[in-house]
Amino acid sequence: MRAFAEGLPEGEPGVRIADRGELGPTLAAAGSIGELAVEHLGEAARPVRIILFDKTSDRNWSLGWHQDRTIWVRQRVETPGFANWTRKRGLQHVEPPFALLERMVTLRVHLDDVGEDNAPLLVAPGSHLFGRVSEADIEDTIRRCGTVACTASAGDVWIYATPILHASDRARRPQRRRVLQVDYSADELPGGLEWAGA
């Protein structure tokens, strides 16, 4: 997995991966990563979006509290309940009905150690149970749920409900921090829409 990451473009905080290449078998339902998603979603689980995050001393950003609310599709097809179409790095994204996001899981595969000083992901446990959280309610929801820093050693995998509230601070002692984030779903999309990453 590290060798795969080394071949990706540098200089971007997040690289969206359209061609899984050699990662395909590992991320598939029978693979060592995919089988973790299967435990939560069943045999129909498949990877639908893959992003490599790469923080370094030169690329040391912060990300405020938010929920992931978009999915990646092959092409725009107007479908009831799907709105706010955007293109990110040339790839078509859309906000689906929230119920679809609630049935997804996200796996974060750590390629490097992530200690307290190296910008671990912060999550608000249980916040995904509050549904779509408005900007005005984020602070109150975090207060109610508390926060956890997702520290990890290289090779560890964190799995969480895709719509959980999460954030990331700038690293206090920046070292390379690569994380392969993979969203999984067991749903078929309606109205002629197709997952781009499946």
Secondary structure, DSSP 8 states (H G I E B T S, - for coil): -HHHHHTS-SS-SEEE-S--GGGHHHHSTTSTTHHHHHHHH-TT-EEEEEEEEEE-SSS---EEEE----EEESS----TT-EEEEEETTEEEEE--HHHHHT-EEEEEESS-B-TTS--EEE-TTGGGG-S--GGGHHHHHHHH--EEE-B-TT-EEEEETT--EEE---SS---EEEEEEEEE----STT--BS--
